[in-house]
Amino acid sequence: MRNNIVYKISCNECNASYVGQTSRLLKTRINEHKNHIRRNITQHSVLTDHRLKNYEFTWDKVEVLDEERIYGKRLMSEIIFIKRQTNSLNLQSDTENLHHAYLTLVENLPKI
């Protein structure tokens, strides 16, 4: 299992996806997401909210989008991948730290 990554979890029912980052092992982070869903913790989890609407996720096919040991660079990578999503489950506040000068560049990148 890998750590220090940016990852994408896709919905089985629609084309929505969630992008996140973690310094820990991916398996550990995925288990946290699953526990939030089991316990109906919605205040911190858009995945739980989506699941409560009867959507399922592809847990065994979580995609690693990037690997970056340096935290600041990993956050920037996460922001870029969030902006590149077609149907994002991420909250817009996840990308507030992206300077507007870069926004046009990122929005012109191919969607994922």
C-alpha positions as a Python dict, from the first residue, in 0.01 Angstrom:
ca = {
    (1, 'M'): (0, 0, 0),
    (2, 'R'): (116, 351, -75),
    (3, 'N'): (119, 666, 133),
    (4, 'N'): (169, 1040, 63),
    (5, 'I'): (-82, 1027, -221),
    (6, 'V'): (-371, 1203, -391),
    (7, 'Y'): (-653, 957, -463),
    (8, 'K'): (-994, 940, -632),
    (9, 'I'): (-1298, 743, -518),
    (10, 'S'): (-1564, 694, -785),
    (11, 'C'): (-1935, 636, -741),
    (12, 'N'): (-2076, 311, -887),
    (13, 'E'): (-2415, 465, -957),
    (14, 'C'): (-2326, 794, -1127),
    (15, 'N'): (-2018, 964, -1268),
    (16, 'A'): (-1945, 1155, -947),
    (17, 'S'): (-1610, 1120, -774),
    (18, 'Y'): (-1425, 1242, -468),
    (19, 'V'): (-1058, 1344, -463),
    (20, 'G'): (-862, 1341, -137),
    (21, 'Q'): (-508, 1331, -9),
    (22, 'T'): (-337, 1151, 276),
    (23, 'S'): (7, 1108, 423),
    (24, 'R'): (-100, 775, 570),
    (25, 'L'): (-148, 445, 398),
    (26, 'L'): (-433, 455, 146),
    (27, 'K'): (-595, 153, 312),
    (28, 'T'): (-607, 341, 645),
    (29, 'R'): (-773, 644, 486),
    (30, 'I'): (-1025, 433, 293),
    (31, 'N'): (-1118, 251, 614),
    (32, 'E'): (-1183, 590, 778),
    (33, 'H'): (-1418, 684, 493),
    (34, 'K'): (-1599, 351, 531),
    (35, 'N'): (-1629, 399, 909),
    (36, 'H'): (-1777, 746, 860),
    (37, 'I'): (-2037, 594, 628),
    (38, 'R'): (-2117, 309, 869),
    (39, 'R'): (-2159, 557, 1155),
    (40, 'N'): (-2351, 813, 939),
    (41, 'I'): (-2100, 1089, 1009),
    (42, 'T'): (-2200, 1354, 756),
    (43, 'Q'): (-2056, 1671, 907),
    (44, 'H'): (-1707, 1587, 778),
    (45, 'S'): (-1778, 1349, 493),
    (46, 'V'): (-1932, 1427, 157),
    (47, 'L'): (-1894, 1055, 84),
    (48, 'T'): (-2129, 970, 372),
    (49, 'D'): (-2380, 1225, 247),
    (50, 'H'): (-2366, 1076, -104),
    (51, 'R'): (-2398, 720, 31),
    (52, 'L'): (-2702, 814, 241),
    (53, 'K'): (-2868, 906, -90),
    (54, 'N'): (-2834, 533, -182),
    (55, 'Y'): (-2520, 559, -393),
    (56, 'E'): (-2238, 303, -372),
    (57, 'F'): (-1864, 353, -414),
    (58, 'T'): (-1600, 146, -590),
    (59, 'W'): (-1382, 84, -284),
    (60, 'D'): (-1165, -180, -449),
    (61, 'K'): (-1080, 48, -742),
    (62, 'V'): (-964, 365, -567),
    (63, 'E'): (-734, 540, -811),
    (64, 'V'): (-400, 690, -706),
    (65, 'L'): (-366, 1015, -901),
    (66, 'D'): (-35, 1141, -764),
    (67, 'E'): (233, 1059, -511),
    (68, 'E'): (403, 1348, -329),
    (69, 'R'): (596, 1334, -3),
    (70, 'I'): (595, 1712, 54),
    (71, 'Y'): (267, 1817, 218),
    (72, 'G'): (227, 2156, 45),
    (73, 'K'): (288, 2009, -298),
    (74, 'R'): (47, 1724, -223),
    (75, 'L'): (-224, 1976, -126),
    (76, 'M'): (-167, 2168, -449),
    (77, 'S'): (-192, 1846, -647),
    (78, 'E'): (-517, 1762, -468),
    (79, 'I'): (-660, 2106, -552),
    (80, 'I'): (-566, 2068, -919),
    (81, 'F'): (-726, 1722, -942),
    (82, 'I'): (-1041, 1847, -765),
    (83, 'K'): (-1073, 2127, -1021),
    (84, 'R'): (-1023, 1879, -1306),
    (85, 'Q'): (-1314, 1655, -1204),
    (86, 'T'): (-1622, 1641, -1422),
    (87, 'N'): (-1876, 1571, -1147),
    (88, 'S'): (-1708, 1645, -816),
    (89, 'L'): (-1837, 1547, -474),
    (90, 'N'): (-1574, 1772, -315),
    (91, 'L'): (-1689, 2092, -153),
    (92, 'Q'): (-1592, 2411, -334),
    (93, 'S'): (-1412, 2522, -16),
    (94, 'D'): (-1156, 2247, -83),
    (95, 'T'): (-1007, 2465, -358),
    (96, 'E'): (-1019, 2809, -196),
    (97, 'N'): (-640, 2821, -160),
    (98, 'L'): (-581, 2811, -535),
    (99, 'H'): (-478, 3159, -649),
    (100, 'H'): (-705, 3297, -923),
    (101, 'A'): (-405, 3340, -1154),
    (102, 'Y'): (-373, 2961, -1170),
    (103, 'L'): (-744, 2893, -1196),
    (104, 'T'): (-761, 2952, -1573),
    (105, 'L'): (-463, 2723, -1632),
    (106, 'V'): (-610, 2444, -1422),
    (107, 'E'): (-957, 2475, -1574),
    (108, 'N'): (-808, 2430, -1922),
    (109, 'L'): (-651, 2095, -1829),
    (110, 'P'): (-832, 1779, -1944),
    (111, 'K'): (-1108, 1659, -1712),
    (112, 'I'): (-1062, 1337, -1517),
}
